[in-house]
Amino acid sequence: MEQRLANTWRMTVNDKKFIETALLSDLRIDGRGPFDFRNVTIQFGSEDGSSEVQLGQTRVMGFVTSQLVQPYRDRPNEGTLAIFTEFSPMADPSFEIGRPGEFAVELGRIVDRGLRESRAVDTESLCVVAGKWVWSIRIDLHILDNGGNLVDAANIAALAALLTFRRPECTLGGEDDQEVIIHPPEVREPLPLIVHHLPIAITFAFIGNESTVVIDPSHFEEAIMGGKLTATLNTNGDVCAIQKAGGEGVLQSVIMQCLRIASVKAADITGKIKNAVELYKTARELKKIKRNPDSVEVSQSFRKEVNNISKEMEKSKMKIEDRSVNQSDDMEIETHSSQKAGSTSISGDTKPKSFIGGPSSWDPYSKGVNADELKASLASRVGATPSKMDTLPPVKPHSTTMDQSLTDEHPAPSEQEAAGAEVAEETKKAKTLKDAVKPKHKRKKKIPSNSDGR
């Protein structure tokens, strides 16, 4: 005790008088007005349920953990919520390691009263097995730097840690469905806590004989204040808790004025907490995507495979088109060459030899036939109707002339000269596939010649 009192920081008389006279002019030593709140900065750790709040020069870190415990007998269907504070000498020389002092106990009670009595956290949702197993939520508040108004900073740190905490999901198994199975985060997504509203603690300090009221007192103002009032409110204006410390008396009108100011400040701080939590959640979702590079690699490899397959298909299509173009060119060349060969064989003096044709280039289904077979097929179709004759397979003109030369071994000289003249005229013109089809009028004229040959 003596060592703690020896390490306590004390302010001189001149410093006290300077602060009091400045407040009479509505000025504070840090440049703020009587009802100006210091800047609040909220940061989150790498793990869920950890937060760090900086209020001016005051820094507090909050950390939330959970474990399965047996419930209280009077409340078998509700979980538990406990708050523990830790004051280290690093924050203030007056703090010592070991048993917490009066101020540490008071801070924990104020934060606990605002959360528990207002039922901000749904404790019934923490029940796993009624009367046997419930979740116990523990909030650890570590004071890193004491710059004044530790209650407000610790309250904000506790709320921010509760909003980002997620407990592991558990199910019932076993033979009697009474065995609790806790699933790791890799198997099932953890569940967040159900927080109905955010009770914000706002502290007022009363300084001097005239009871000058200031909000969010600093470390120097706490050293000369006669008393303080901590009001815990939510955005709806509901008063969750009020704590009055110190022997200085306060009028009812002053308390009502403090509550009106506190409701405005509570709404402002609630908005800052929610914005910080939303940014943290979005960053956490992005980290989830980055933690699974396998899925991204799989998608990229799949896209590469699809692109390769599409390229191969395009190449195959190009090859097929090139082949079709080459085949069409070969067809034209073969038709021209066959027509020239037919004209030379007819115009020549020598007798044409027996010819067994192969499949034509323009008709893939045609087969080579013998001259005798061709004469027999033509003779069998003599008695058919003209409509059936129209459906005969197309035959090239030069092949028909060759068949005529085979059937008529000694044709009349006039007919040969006329046929040679007609073929010569046809070869001069551009040949198409239509030219390979035998005209109807020629077929009718040659029917009696086939019958004679028969």
C-alpha positions as CSV (number, residue, x, y, z in Angstrom):
1,M,0.0,0.0,0.0
2,E,2.8,2.4,0.9
3,Q,4.6,1.6,-2.4
4,R,1.4,2.3,-4.4
5,L,0.9,5.6,-2.7
6,A,4.5,6.5,-3.3
7,N,4.1,5.9,-7.0
8,T,0.9,7.9,-7.3
9,W,1.3,10.9,-9.5
10,R,0.4,14.2,-7.8
11,M,-0.4,17.6,-9.3
12,T,0.9,20.9,-8.0
13,V,-1.3,23.7,-6.7
14,N,-0.5,26.0,-9.6
15,D,-1.5,23.4,-12.2
16,K,-4.9,22.9,-10.4
17,K,-5.6,26.6,-10.3
18,F,-4.7,26.9,-14.0
19,I,-7.1,24.2,-15.0
20,E,-9.9,25.6,-12.9
21,T,-9.5,29.1,-14.2
22,A,-9.4,27.9,-17.8
23,L,-12.7,26.0,-17.3
24,L,-14.4,29.1,-16.1
25,S,-13.7,30.5,-19.6
26,D,-15.0,27.2,-21.2
27,L,-11.5,26.2,-22.2
28,R,-9.6,23.0,-21.5
29,I,-5.9,22.4,-21.4
30,D,-6.1,20.1,-24.5
31,G,-8.0,22.7,-26.6
32,R,-11.4,21.1,-26.3
33,G,-14.7,22.6,-25.1
34,P,-16.5,21.4,-22.0
35,F,-18.7,19.0,-23.9
36,D,-16.3,17.8,-26.7
37,F,-15.4,14.2,-26.9
38,R,-11.9,13.1,-27.8
39,N,-11.3,11.2,-31.0
40,V,-12.1,7.5,-30.9
41,T,-10.0,5.0,-32.9
42,I,-11.0,1.3,-33.1
43,Q,-8.7,-1.4,-34.3
44,F,-9.1,-5.2,-34.5
45,G,-6.6,-8.0,-34.1
46,S,-5.9,-10.9,-36.3
47,E,-8.2,-13.2,-34.3
48,D,-11.9,-12.8,-33.9
49,G,-13.0,-11.2,-30.6
50,S,-9.9,-8.9,-30.1
51,S,-10.1,-5.1,-30.3
52,E,-8.0,-2.1,-29.3
53,V,-9.5,1.3,-28.6
54,Q,-7.6,4.5,-28.4
55,L,-9.4,7.5,-26.8
56,G,-7.0,10.4,-26.9
57,Q,-4.0,9.1,-25.0
58,T,-5.9,6.3,-23.3
59,R,-5.5,2.8,-24.8
60,V,-7.5,-0.3,-23.8
61,M,-7.4,-3.7,-25.4
62,G,-10.3,-6.2,-25.1
63,F,-10.3,-9.9,-25.7
64,V,-13.3,-12.3,-25.7
65,T,-13.1,-16.0,-25.1
66,S,-15.7,-18.8,-24.5
67,Q,-15.9,-22.2,-23.0
68,L,-18.5,-24.8,-22.0
69,V,-19.5,-24.7,-18.3
70,Q,-22.4,-25.9,-16.2
71,P,-25.1,-23.2,-15.7
72,Y,-26.3,-21.7,-12.5
73,R,-29.1,-23.6,-10.7
74,D,-31.5,-20.6,-10.8
75,R,-30.9,-20.0,-14.5
76,P,-30.4,-23.4,-16.2
77,N,-31.2,-22.1,-19.7
78,E,-28.9,-19.1,-19.8
79,G,-25.2,-18.7,-20.4
80,T,-22.9,-16.5,-18.4
81,L,-21.0,-13.3,-19.1
82,A,-18.0,-12.2,-17.0
83,I,-15.7,-9.2,-17.2
84,F,-12.1,-9.1,-15.9
85,T,-9.8,-6.2,-15.9
86,E,-6.0,-6.0,-15.7
87,F,-4.1,-2.9,-14.7
88,S,-0.4,-3.0,-15.5
89,P,2.3,-0.6,-14.3
90,M,3.0,0.1,-18.0
91,A,-0.2,2.1,-18.2
92,D,0.3,4.1,-15.0
93,P,2.9,4.0,-12.2
94,S,0.2,3.8,-9.6
95,F,-1.0,0.4,-11.0
96,E,0.7,-2.7,-9.6
97,I,0.6,-6.3,-10.6
98,G,-1.4,-8.6,-8.3
99,R,-4.6,-8.0,-6.5
100,P,-6.8,-5.4,-8.4
101,G,-7.4,-2.1,-6.6
102,E,-10.6,-0.3,-5.9
103,F,-10.6,1.5,-9.2
104,A,-10.1,-1.7,-11.2
105,V,-13.0,-3.4,-9.4
106,E,-15.2,-0.3,-10.0
107,L,-14.3,-0.2,-13.7
108,G,-15.3,-3.9,-14.2
109,R,-18.6,-3.4,-12.3
110,I,-19.6,-0.4,-14.3
111,V,-19.0,-2.2,-17.7
112,D,-20.6,-5.4,-16.4
113,R,-23.7,-3.6,-15.1
114,G,-24.2,-1.8,-18.4
115,L,-24.0,-5.1,-20.4
116,R,-25.7,-7.6,-18.1
117,E,-28.5,-5.6,-16.6
118,S,-29.5,-4.1,-19.9
119,R,-29.5,-7.6,-21.4
120,A,-27.5,-6.4,-24.4
121,V,-26.2,-10.0,-25.0
122,D,-28.7,-12.8,-25.6
123,T,-27.6,-15.3,-22.9
124,E,-30.4,-17.8,-23.7
125,S,-28.9,-18.4,-27.1
126,L,-25.7,-19.6,-25.3
127,C,-27.5,-22.7,-23.9
128,V,-26.4,-26.0,-25.4
129,V,-28.1,-28.6,-23.0
130,A,-30.5,-27.1,-20.5
131,G,-29.2,-27.7,-16.9
132,K,-25.9,-29.3,-18.2
133,W,-23.9,-27.3,-20.6
134,V,-23.9,-23.6,-21.5
135,W,-21.4,-21.2,-23.1
136,S,-19.5,-18.9,-20.7
137,I,-18.4,-15.6,-22.3
138,R,-15.4,-14.0,-20.7
139,I,-14.2,-10.4,-21.6
140,D,-10.7,-9.5,-20.6
141,L,-9.9,-5.8,-20.5
142,H,-6.2,-4.8,-20.5
143,I,-5.2,-1.2,-19.7
144,L,-2.3,-0.3,-22.0
145,D,-2.1,3.5,-21.3
146,N,-3.9,5.6,-18.8
147,G,-4.8,9.0,-20.4
148,G,-8.0,9.5,-18.4
149,N,-11.6,8.2,-18.7
150,L,-10.8,4.5,-18.6
151,V,-14.4,3.5,-18.2
152,D,-15.6,4.8,-21.6
153,A,-12.6,3.4,-23.4
154,A,-13.0,0.0,-21.7
155,N,-16.7,-0.1,-22.5
156,I,-16.1,0.6,-26.2
157,A,-13.4,-2.1,-26.3
158,A,-15.7,-4.6,-24.8
159,L,-18.5,-3.9,-27.3
160,A,-16.2,-4.0,-30.3
161,A,-14.7,-7.3,-29.2
162,L,-18.2,-8.8,-28.6
163,L,-19.4,-7.8,-32.1
164,T,-16.4,-9.5,-33.8
165,F,-16.3,-12.6,-31.6
166,R,-17.6,-15.9,-33.0
167,R,-18.1,-19.0,-30.9
168,P,-17.6,-22.5,-32.3
169,E,-20.7,-24.4,-33.4
170,C,-21.6,-27.5,-31.5
171,T,-24.1,-30.3,-32.0
172,L,-25.5,-33.1,-29.9
173,G,-24.5,-36.7,-30.6
174,G,-24.0,-40.1,-29.0
175,E,-26.6,-42.7,-28.1
176,D,-28.8,-40.5,-26.0
177,D,-28.1,-37.3,-28.0
178,Q,-26.5,-35.8,-24.8
179,E,-22.9,-35.8,-26.0
180,V,-21.7,-32.3,-27.1
181,I,-19.6,-32.3,-30.3
182,I,-17.6,-29.1,-30.8
183,H,-16.8,-28.5,-34.5
184,P,-13.6,-26.7,-35.5
185,P,-13.8,-23.6,-37.8
186,E,-12.6,-25.7,-40.8
187,V,-15.6,-28.0,-40.5
188,R,-18.4,-25.6,-39.7
189,E,-18.5,-21.8,-39.7
190,P,-18.4,-20.3,-36.2
191,L,-21.5,-18.4,-34.9
192,P,-21.5,-14.8,-33.9
193,L,-23.1,-13.6,-30.6
194,I,-26.5,-12.1,-30.6
195,V,-26.2,-8.5,-29.4
196,H,-29.6,-6.7,-29.2
197,H,-28.2,-3.1,-28.6
198,L,-25.0,-1.3,-27.7
199,P,-24.9,0.3,-24.3
200,I,-22.4,3.2,-24.4
201,A,-20.9,4.6,-21.2
202,I,-20.4,8.4,-21.1
203,T,-18.5,9.9,-18.2
204,F,-18.9,13.5,-16.8
205,A,-16.6,15.1,-14.3
206,F,-17.5,17.9,-11.8
207,I,-14.7,20.3,-11.1
208,G,-14.4,23.3,-8.7
209,N,-16.8,24.7,-6.1
210,E,-19.2,25.9,-8.8
211,S,-19.6,22.4,-10.1
212,T,-18.3,22.9,-13.6
213,V,-19.3,19.9,-15.8
214,V,-17.0,18.5,-18.5
215,I,-17.4,15.4,-20.6
216,D,-14.6,12.8,-21.2
217,P,-12.2,14.0,-18.5
218,S,-8.5,13.7,-19.2
219,H,-5.8,12.4,-16.7
220,F,-5.1,15.9,-15.4
221,E,-8.8,16.7,-15.0
222,E,-9.4,13.5,-13.1
223,A,-6.7,14.5,-10.6
224,I,-8.6,17.7,-9.6
225,M,-12.3,16.6,-10.0
226,G,-14.6,16.5,-7.0
227,G,-16.8,13.7,-8.4
228,K,-17.9,12.0,-11.6
229,L,-21.1,10.6,-13.2
230,T,-21.1,7.7,-15.6
231,A,-24.3,7.2,-17.6
232,T,-24.8,4.2,-19.9
233,L,-27.3,4.7,-22.7
234,N,-28.1,3.2,-26.1
235,T,-29.2,4.8,-29.4
236,N,-32.9,4.6,-28.4
237,G,-32.2,6.9,-25.4
238,D,-32.8,4.1,-22.8
239,V,-30.8,4.6,-19.6
240,C,-29.1,1.2,-19.0
241,A,-27.1,2.2,-15.9
242,I,-25.9,5.2,-13.9
243,Q,-22.8,5.3,-11.6
244,K,-22.1,8.3,-9.3
245,A,-18.7,8.4,-7.7
246,G,-17.3,11.0,-5.4
247,G,-18.7,13.1,-2.5
248,E,-19.7,16.2,-4.6
249,G,-23.4,16.7,-4.7
250,V,-25.2,17.1,-8.1
251,L,-28.5,18.8,-8.8
252,Q,-31.3,16.9,-10.6
253,S,-31.3,19.5,-13.4
254,V,-27.6,18.9,-14.0
255,I,-28.2,15.1,-14.2
256,M,-30.9,15.6,-16.8
257,Q,-28.7,17.8,-18.8
258,C,-25.9,15.2,-18.7
259,L,-28.3,12.5,-19.8
260,R,-29.4,14.6,-22.8
261,I,-25.8,15.2,-23.8
262,A,-25.0,11.5,-23.3
263,S,-27.7,10.3,-25.6
264,V,-26.3,12.4,-28.4
265,K,-22.8,11.2,-27.8
266,A,-23.9,7.6,-27.5
267,A,-25.5,7.7,-31.0
268,D,-22.3,9.1,-32.4
269,I,-20.1,6.5,-30.8
270,T,-22.4,3.6,-31.8
271,G,-22.1,4.7,-35.5
272,K,-18.3,4.6,-35.2
273,I,-18.3,1.1,-33.7
274,K,-20.7,-0.3,-36.4
275,N,-18.6,1.2,-39.2
276,A,-15.4,-0.2,-37.8
277,V,-17.0,-3.7,-37.4
278,E,-18.3,-3.6,-41.0
279,L,-14.9,-2.8,-42.3
280,Y,-13.4,-5.6,-40.3
281,K,-16.0,-8.1,-41.6
282,T,-15.3,-7.2,-45.2
283,A,-11.6,-7.6,-44.6
284,R,-12.2,-11.0,-43.0
285,E,-14.2,-12.1,-46.0
286,L,-11.4,-11.1,-48.3
287,K,-8.9,-13.0,-46.2
288,K,-11.1,-16.1,-46.6
289,I,-10.8,-15.8,-50.4
290,K,-7.0,-15.4,-50.2
291,R,-6.6,-18.3,-47.8
292,N,-7.9,-20.7,-50.4
293,P,-5.6,-20.3,-53.4
294,D,-6.3,-23.9,-54.6
295,S,-9.7,-22.9,-55.8
296,V,-8.3,-20.0,-57.7
297,E,-5.6,-22.2,-59.3
298,V,-8.1,-24.8,-60.2
299,S,-10.3,-22.2,-61.9
300,Q,-7.3,-20.8,-63.8
301,S,-6.1,-24.2,-64.9
302,F,-9.7,-25.0,-66.0
303,R,-9.8,-21.8,-68.0
304,K,-6.4,-22.7,-69.6
305,E,-7.7,-26.2,-70.5
306,V,-10.8,-24.8,-72.0
307,N,-8.8,-22.3,-74.1
308,N,-6.5,-25.1,-75.3
309,I,-9.5,-27.3,-76.3
310,S,-11.1,-24.4,-78.1
311,K,-7.9,-23.7,-80.0
312,E,-7.6,-27.3,-81.0
313,M,-11.2,-27.3,-82.2
314,E,-10.5,-24.3,-84.3
315,K,-7.4,-25.9,-85.8
316,S,-9.4,-29.0,-86.6
317,K,-12.1,-26.9,-88.3
318,M,-9.5,-25.1,-90.4
319,K,-8.0,-28.5,-91.5
320,I,-11.4,-29.8,-92.5
321,E,-12.1,-26.6,-94.5
322,D,-8.7,-26.9,-96.2
323,R,-9.4,-30.6,-97.1
324,S,-12.8,-29.7,-98.5
325,V,-11.3,-26.9,-100.6
326,N,-8.6,-29.3,-101.9
327,Q,-11.2,-31.9,-102.7
328,S,-13.3,-29.4,-104.6
329,D,-10.2,-28.4,-106.6
330,D,-9.4,-32.0,-107.3
331,M,-13.0,-32.6,-108.5
332,E,-12.7,-29.8,-111.0
333,I,-9.4,-31.0,-112.2
334,E,-10.7,-34.5,-112.7
335,T,-13.8,-33.4,-114.5
336,H,-11.8,-31.3,-117.0
337,S,-9.2,-34.1,-117.5
338,S,-11.9,-36.7,-118.0
339,Q,-13.8,-34.5,-120.5
340,K,-10.6,-34.0,-122.4
341,A,-9.8,-37.7,-122.5
342,G,-13.3,-38.5,-123.8
343,S,-13.0,-35.9,-126.6
344,T,-9.7,-37.3,-127.7
345,S,-10.9,-40.9,-127.7
346,I,-14.0,-40.0,-129.8
347,S,-12.1,-37.8,-132.3
348,G,-9.3,-40.4,-132.7
349,D,-9.3,-43.0,-135.4
350,T,-8.5,-45.9,-133.0
351,K,-11.3,-47.9,-131.5
352,P,-11.9,-47.3,-127.8
353,K,-10.9,-50.0,-125.5
354,S,-13.1,-51.6,-122.8
355,F,-13.2,-49.3,-119.8
356,I,-14.0,-50.1,-116.2
357,G,-14.4,-46.8,-114.4
358,G,-13.6,-46.2,-110.8
359,P,-15.6,-44.0,-108.4
360,S,-16.1,-40.5,-109.7
361,S,-14.6,-37.6,-107.8
362,W,-17.9,-35.7,-107.5
363,D,-20.1,-38.7,-106.5
364,P,-18.5,-40.6,-103.5
365,Y,-21.3,-43.3,-103.7
366,S,-20.8,-44.4,-107.3
367,K,-18.7,-47.5,-108.1
368,G,-16.9,-48.6,-111.2
369,V,-19.0,-50.8,-113.5
370,N,-18.3,-53.0,-116.5
371,A,-19.7,-52.3,-119.9
372,D,-21.7,-55.5,-120.1
373,E,-23.3,-54.7,-116.7
374,L,-24.1,-51.2,-117.8
375,K,-25.8,-52.5,-120.9
376,A,-27.9,-55.0,-118.9
377,S,-29.0,-52.3,-116.5
378,L,-30.0,-49.9,-119.3
379,A,-32.0,-52.7,-121.0
380,S,-33.9,-53.5,-117.9
381,R,-35.1,-49.9,-117.6
382,V,-36.4,-49.6,-121.1
383,G,-40.0,-50.4,-120.2
384,A,-40.0,-47.9,-117.2
385,T,-42.0,-44.7,-117.2
386,P,-40.4,-41.3,-117.9
387,S,-40.7,-40.4,-114.2
388,K,-38.6,-43.4,-113.3
389,M,-36.1,-42.6,-116.0
390,D,-35.7,-39.1,-114.5
391,T,-34.5,-40.7,-111.3
392,L,-31.6,-42.5,-112.9
393,P,-28.2,-41.8,-111.3
394,P,-26.2,-39.1,-113.1
395,V,-23.8,-40.3,-115.8
396,K,-21.1,-38.1,-117.4
397,P,-21.5,-37.3,-121.1
398,H,-18.1,-38.8,-122.1
399,S,-18.9,-42.1,-120.4
400,T,-22.2,-42.4,-122.4
401,T,-20.4,-41.8,-125.6
402,M,-17.9,-44.5,-124.7
403,D,-20.8,-46.9,-123.9
404,Q,-22.4,-46.2,-127.2
405,S,-19.1,-46.9,-129.0
406,L,-19.0,-50.3,-127.2
407,T,-22.6,-51.3,-127.9
408,D,-22.4,-50.3,-131.6
409,E,-19.3,-51.9,-132.9
410,H,-19.8,-50.4,-136.4
411,P,-21.8,-47.2,-136.1
412,A,-22.6,-45.0,-139.1
413,P,-19.9,-42.5,-140.0
414,S,-22.4,-39.6,-140.0
415,E,-23.5,-40.3,-136.4
416,Q,-19.9,-40.4,-135.2
417,E,-19.0,-37.1,-136.8
418,A,-22.1,-35.5,-135.4
419,A,-21.4,-36.8,-131.9
420,G,-17.8,-35.7,-132.1
421,A,-18.9,-32.2,-133.1
422,E,-21.3,-32.0,-130.2
423,V,-18.7,-33.1,-127.7
424,A,-16.2,-30.6,-129.1
425,E,-18.7,-27.8,-128.6
426,E,-19.5,-28.9,-125.1
427,T,-15.9,-29.1,-124.1
428,K,-15.4,-25.5,-125.2
429,K,-18.1,-24.3,-122.7
430,A,-17.6,-24.2,-118.9
431,K,-18.4,-27.5,-117.4
432,T,-20.5,-28.0,-114.2
433,L,-22.1,-30.8,-112.3
434,K,-25.3,-30.3,-114.3
435,D,-23.5,-31.2,-117.5
436,A,-22.8,-34.6,-116.1
437,V,-26.6,-35.4,-116.1
438,K,-27.9,-36.9,-119.2
439,P,-30.6,-34.8,-120.9
440,K,-34.1,-36.2,-121.2
441,H,-34.5,-35.8,-125.0
442,K,-31.3,-37.7,-125.6
443,R,-32.5,-40.6,-123.3
444,K,-35.7,-41.0,-125.3
445,K,-34.0,-41.1,-128.6
446,K,-31.5,-43.8,-127.6
447,I,-34.2,-46.2,-126.2
448,P,-34.7,-48.0,-129.6
449,S,-31.0,-48.2,-130.1
450,N,-30.7,-50.0,-126.7
451,S,-33.5,-52.3,-127.6
452,D,-31.9,-53.1,-130.9
453,G,-28.7,-53.9,-129.2
454,R,-30.5,-56.1,-126.9
